[in-house]
Amino acid sequence: MIQYKKIPYIELIPIIIITFLIFRVVNNVENIGTILHKIFSLLSYFIWGFVIAYLLNPLMVYIEKKTKIKRIYSISIMYILFVGIIIFIITLVTPNVIKSAVDLFNNIPQFAQKSYKWSTKFLSNNQLLNKYDVTSYLNSYLNTFNKDITAYLSPGLQLIINNLMGISSLFMKLMSGIVISFYFLLDKESIIHNLERLIYSVLSETVTFKIINFLKIANTTFKKYFVGKIIDSIIFGTITFIGFIILKIPYALPFSLVIGVTNMIPYFGNIMGMIPAVIITLFFNPMKSVELVLFVVTLSNIDGWFISPKIIGDKVGLSPLLVILGIVLGGGLFGIIGMLLGVPAIALINTLLGEFIDKQIKNKMIG
C-alpha cells in the first residue's frame, strides 16, 4: 500500500490566504467604498426582486388557496396580471402624466406673473405696510424673484428632460426585478428552509427559535401594513381622480397620482400631496382650490375611519401618537423611506414589547 507523506505546514495555508486577503483590503482601503458601491449596485437587482416577490406573495398564496393549482400556474396568472397593469400604466397613464407635467412646467411663468401682480396690488393697498415703508422693499424683492423664475425655468426644463434618461435604468431594474422575483416565489419554501438551517447551524436552538419567531412577527406586521396600505392608496388615488374630474380640477391625473402615492404616509401624506395641487389650482380658480381641500380632507377622514381599518385591520393598530412618533423618527433618520418604514417598525416594536411585558407579568404571578 502506498504511503502518502503529509505536506509540511499544510495547516498554515488557510492562514496565509486570509492574511493575504486582509493585506489586499488594507492596502486598497481607499477603493473599499467604490467596491462596496459596485456590489450594492449589482445586488440592487436582487433587492428589487425580493421586494416585488414580497409584495406579490400574498396574492400568490390567495390564488393557490382558492384554486388549489400548482405553484407555477398561480405565479403565471399573477404575473400576467402584474405585467398587464405595468403595460397599461406605461402606454396609457404615463404619456398623459408627462404631457400634464410639461404643460404645468411651461405655465409656471404665467402663474408667477399672476402671483406677482396680485402681491404688488395687495402691498400697494396695505396701509400698515406703507406706513412703515415696507412696501418698497417687498416690491423690489418680488420683482427680482419674478425675473429669476422666468430666467431659470427654461434651463430647468431641459435639465428635467435630460434626467428622464435615468428612467431607463429604473426600468431595467424593474424588469430584472420581476424576473428575479419569479424565482424567489417559485423556490420560496426552499429558500426559507435553507435560511432556517443556516441560522440553526450557527446558533443555539433557543436563539434560533427566538430569531425565527421574531422574523415571523416582523413578516406579519410589515406584510399586513404594506400590502394593505398599497391597496388603500390605490383606492384613495382612484377616488381622488374621479372626484377631481367631477370637480373639474386642472391636472387631475398627476395630482391624484401624487396624492395616492403620498397616502402611503399616514396623517401627513395627504397633506403633503395636496399642497402642490392647492397652490397650482389657486392660480386657475381660487374657488376650485377650496373645493379641492374640502374634498381631499373629507375623503381622508372617510379613509381613516372606514376604508383603511377594513383593509389593514388591527394587526398594526397603533395610537395616533405612536404613528406620528414612527413618522417623525423614520423621516428624521432615513427621509421618505424612513417615513414609510417608521410606522410598521414602531408597530413591530410595540408588539414585541407587549409580548415581553405580558410574559414578565405572567412569570411574576406564577412566582
C-alpha positions in Angstrom: 0.0 0.0 0.0 1.4 3.4 -1.0 2.0 5.7 1.9 1.4 9.4 1.2 3.6 11.8 3.1 1.8 14.7 4.8 2.7 18.0 3.3 4.6 20.0 5.9 2.8 23.0 7.3 -0.3 22.4 5.2 -2.5 23.7 8.1 -0.9 27.2 7.6 -2.2 27.6 4.0 -5.7 28.9 5.1 -4.0 31.4 7.5 -1.7 32.6 4.7 -4.6 33.0 2.3 -6.6 35.0 4.9 -3.6 37.1 5.7 -3.0 37.9 2.0 -6.7 38.9 1.6 -6.6 41.2 4.6 -3.4 42.8 3.3 -5.0 43.4 -0.1 -8.1 45.0 1.6 -5.9 47.2 3.9 -3.6 48.2 1.1 -6.6 49.3 -1.1 -8.7 50.8 1.7 -9.4 53.9 -0.5 -11.1 51.6 -3.0 -13.3 49.8 -0.5 -16.1 52.4 -0.8 -16.1 52.0 -4.6 -16.1 48.2 -4.4 -19.0 48.2 -1.8 -21.0 50.6 -4.0 -20.4 48.4 -7.0 -21.5 45.3 -5.0 -24.6 47.1 -3.7 -25.4 48.3 -7.3 -25.3 44.7 -8.5 -27.3 43.4 -5.6 -29.9 46.1 -6.1 -31.5 43.9 -8.8 -32.0 41.2 -6.2 -33.3 43.7 -3.7 -35.9 44.8 -6.3 -36.7 41.1 -7.0 -37.2 40.4 -3.3 -39.4 43.5 -2.7 -41.6 42.6 -5.7 -41.8 38.9 -4.6 -42.6 40.0 -1.0 -45.5 42.3 -2.2 -46.9 39.7 -4.7 -46.6 36.7 -2.3 -50.0 37.4 -0.6 -51.7 37.4 -3.9 -50.0 34.1 -4.9 -51.0 32.5 -1.6 -54.6 33.7 -2.1 -54.8 32.3 -5.7 -53.3 28.9 -4.5 -55.8 28.7 -1.6 -58.8 29.5 -3.8 -57.9 27.4 -6.9 -55.7 24.6 -5.5 -53.5 24.8 -8.6 -49.7 24.3 -8.8 -47.2 27.0 -7.9 -46.1 27.5 -11.5 -49.6 28.2 -12.6 -50.5 30.5 -9.8 -47.3 32.5 -10.4 -48.1 32.7 -14.2 -51.6 34.0 -13.6 -50.3 36.6 -11.1 -47.5 37.8 -13.4 -49.9 38.1 -16.4 -52.0 40.5 -14.2 -48.9 42.3 -12.9 -47.3 42.8 -16.3 -50.6 43.8 -17.8 -51.0 46.6 -15.2 -47.5 47.8 -15.9 -48.1 47.8 -19.7 -51.4 49.7 -19.0 -49.6 52.3 -16.9 -46.8 52.7 -19.5 -49.0 53.0 -22.5 -52.0 55.0 -21.2 -51.2 56.7 -17.9 -47.5 57.7 -18.3 -47.9 59.8 -21.5 -50.7 61.8 -20.0 -48.8 62.4 -16.8 -45.7 63.5 -18.8 -47.8 65.8 -21.0 -49.5 67.3 -18.0 -46.2 67.8 -16.2 -44.6 69.5 -19.1 -47.7 71.7 -19.6 -47.7 72.6 -15.9 -44.0 73.4 -16.0 -44.5 75.7 -19.0 -47.3 77.5 -17.3 -45.3 78.3 -14.2 -44.1 81.7 -15.6 -47.7 82.7 -16.1 -48.5 81.6 -12.5 -45.5 83.6 -11.2 -46.7 86.6 -13.2 -50.2 86.4 -11.7 -48.8 85.9 -8.3 -46.5 88.9 -8.8 -49.4 91.2 -9.9 -51.6 90.0 -7.0 -48.8 90.6 -4.5 -47.9 94.0 -5.7 -51.6 95.1 -5.7 -52.0 93.8 -2.2 -48.9 95.6 -1.0 -49.9 98.9 -2.6 -53.3 98.7 -0.9 -52.0 97.8 2.5 -51.8 100.9 4.6 -49.9 99.3 7.5 -47.0 98.2 5.3 -47.0 101.6 3.5 -46.9 103.3 6.9 -43.6 101.6 7.9 -42.1 101.8 4.3 -42.0 98.0 4.0 -43.9 98.0 0.6 -40.9 99.3 -1.5 -38.6 96.7 -0.1 -41.0 93.8 -0.7 -41.8 95.1 -4.2 -38.1 95.1 -5.1 -37.7 91.6 -3.8 -40.8 90.3 -5.6 -39.6 91.9 -8.8 -36.2 90.2 -8.6 -37.8 86.9 -7.7 -40.2 87.1 -10.7 -37.3 87.8 -13.1 -35.3 84.9 -11.7 -38.1 82.4 -12.2 -38.5 83.5 -15.8 -34.8 83.3 -16.5 -34.1 79.9 -14.9 -37.2 77.9 -15.9 -36.1 77.1 -19.5 -32.8 75.5 -18.5 -34.6 73.8 -15.7 -37.0 72.2 -18.1 -34.1 70.9 -20.2 -32.5 69.5 -17.1 -35.6 67.6 -16.3 -35.8 66.2 -19.8 -32.2 65.1 -19.6 -32.7 63.5 -16.2 -35.6 61.4 -17.7 -32.9 59.3 -19.2 -32.4 57.8 -15.7 -35.8 56.2 -16.1 -34.3 53.7 -18.5 -32.0 52.4 -15.6 -35.0 52.3 -13.3 -37.0 50.4 -15.9 -34.2 47.9 -16.4 -34.1 47.3 -12.6 -37.9 46.8 -12.6 -37.8 44.3 -15.4 -34.8 42.4 -13.9 -36.5 42.5 -10.5 -39.7 41.0 -12.0 -37.7 38.1 -13.5 -35.7 37.5 -10.2 -38.9 37.7 -8.1 -40.4 34.9 -10.2 -37.6 32.6 -8.9 -37.9 33.9 -5.4 -41.6 32.9 -5.3 -41.0 29.6 -7.2 -38.4 28.5 -4.6 -39.9 30.3 -1.6 -40.1 27.3 0.7 -36.7 26.0 -0.2 -35.1 29.5 0.4 -36.8 29.8 3.8 -35.9 26.3 4.8 -32.2 26.8 3.9 -32.1 30.1 5.8 -33.5 28.4 8.9 -30.9 25.6 8.6 -28.1 28.2 8.3 -29.3 30.0 11.4 -29.7 26.7 13.3 -26.2 25.6 12.3 -24.5 28.7 13.6 -26.6 29.5 16.7 -28.2 27.5 19.5 -31.7 26.1 19.3 -33.1 28.6 21.8 -31.6 31.6 19.9 -32.7 30.1 16.6 -36.3 29.8 17.8 -36.3 33.4 19.0 -34.9 34.7 15.7 -37.4 32.7 13.6 -40.3 33.9 15.9 -39.1 37.5 15.5 -39.0 37.2 11.7 -42.5 35.7 11.6 -43.9 38.6 13.7 -42.0 41.1 11.5 -43.2 39.5 8.3 -46.8 39.5 9.5 -46.6 43.2 10.6 -44.8 44.5 7.5 -46.9 42.4 5.1 -50.2 43.4 6.6 -49.2 47.1 6.6 -47.6 47.5 3.2 -49.9 45.3 1.2 -52.9 46.8 2.9 -51.6 50.4 2.5 -50.8 49.9 -1.2 -54.4 48.7 -1.8 -55.7 51.6 0.3 -53.6 54.1 -1.6 -54.8 52.7 -5.0 -58.4 53.1 -3.9 -57.7 56.5 -2.4 -55.9 57.7 -5.6 -58.7 56.3 -7.9 -61.5 58.0 -5.9 -59.4 61.3 -5.8 -59.0 61.1 -9.6 -62.8 60.6 -10.2 -63.6 63.4 -7.7 -61.1 65.8 -9.4 -62.7 65.0 -12.8 -66.2 65.7 -11.4 -65.0 68.9 -9.8 -63.1 69.9 -13.0 -59.8 70.3 -11.2 -56.9 71.0 -13.6 -54.2 68.4 -14.0 -56.5 65.8 -12.3 -54.4 62.8 -13.2 -50.9 63.9 -12.0 -52.4 65.5 -8.8 -54.4 62.3 -7.9 -51.3 60.2 -8.6 -49.2 62.3 -6.2 -51.9 62.3 -3.5 -52.4 58.5 -4.0 -48.6 57.8 -3.6 -48.2 60.1 -0.6 -51.2 58.4 1.0 -48.7 55.7 2.0 -47.6 58.0 4.7 -50.3 58.2 7.5 -51.8 61.5 8.6 -49.2 63.8 6.8 -49.2 62.1 3.4 -52.4 63.5 2.1 -51.5 67.0 3.3 -48.0 66.7 1.6 -49.6 65.6 -1.7 -52.4 68.1 -1.6 -50.3 71.3 -1.1 -48.8 71.5 -4.6 -52.3 70.8 -6.1 -53.9 73.5 -4.0 -51.2 76.1 -4.8 -51.4 75.5 -8.6 -55.2 75.3 -8.6 -55.3 78.6 -6.8 -53.9 80.3 -9.9 -56.7 78.9 -12.1 -59.6 79.3 -9.8 -59.4 80.1 -6.1 -62.8 78.5 -5.5 -61.7 75.3 -7.1 -58.7 75.1 -4.7 -61.2 75.4 -1.8 -63.3 72.6 -3.3 -60.1 70.5 -3.7 -59.2 71.0 0.0 -62.7 70.1 1.2 -62.9 67.0 -1.0 -59.4 65.6 0.0 -60.0 66.4 3.7 -63.4 64.7 3.6 -62.0 61.7 1.7 -59.1 61.4 4.1 -61.5 61.2 7.1 -63.6 58.6 5.4 -60.4 56.6 4.6 -59.1 56.9 8.1 -62.3 55.9 9.8 -63.7 53.3 7.4 -61.6 52.2 4.4 -58.1 51.9 5.9 -59.2 49.9 9.0 -61.2 47.4 6.9 -58.2 46.8 4.6 -55.3 46.9 7.0 -57.1 45.6 10.0 -55.9 45.6 13.6 -52.6 43.9 13.2 -50.7 47.2 13.1 -53.3 49.1 15.2 -51.4 51.9 16.8 -52.4 55.0 18.6 -52.0 58.3 16.6 -49.2 59.3 19.0 -47.2 56.2 18.1 -47.9 56.6 14.4 -46.6 60.2 14.5 -43.6 59.0 16.5 -42.8 56.4 13.8 -43.1 59.0 11.0 -41.0 61.7 12.8 -38.2 59.3 13.8 -38.2 57.4 10.5 -38.3 60.6 8.4 -35.6 62.3 10.5 -33.3 59.3 10.2 -33.9 58.0 6.7 -36.0 60.5 4.9 -39.0 59.4 2.8 -38.1 55.7 3.0 -37.9 56.1 6.8 -41.4 57.7 6.9 -42.7 54.6 5.0 -40.9 52.1 7.2 -41.3 54.0 10.5 -44.9 53.0 11.2 -44.6 49.2 10.7 -41.3 49.4 12.6 -43.0 51.0 15.6 -45.8 48.5 15.3 -43.3 45.7 15.4 -41.6 47.2 18.5 -44.9 47.7 20.1 -46.0 44.1 19.5 -42.7 42.7 20.8 -42.7 45.0 23.8 -46.3 44.0 24.6 -45.4 40.3 24.5 -42.3 40.9 26.7 -44.4 42.8 29.3 -47.1 40.1 29.3 -44.5 37.4 29.7 -42.8 39.2 32.6 -46.1 39.8 34.4 -47.1 36.1 33.9 -43.8 34.9 35.4 -44.2 37.2 38.4 -47.7 35.9 39.0 -46.6 32.3 38.8 -43.6 33.1 41.1 
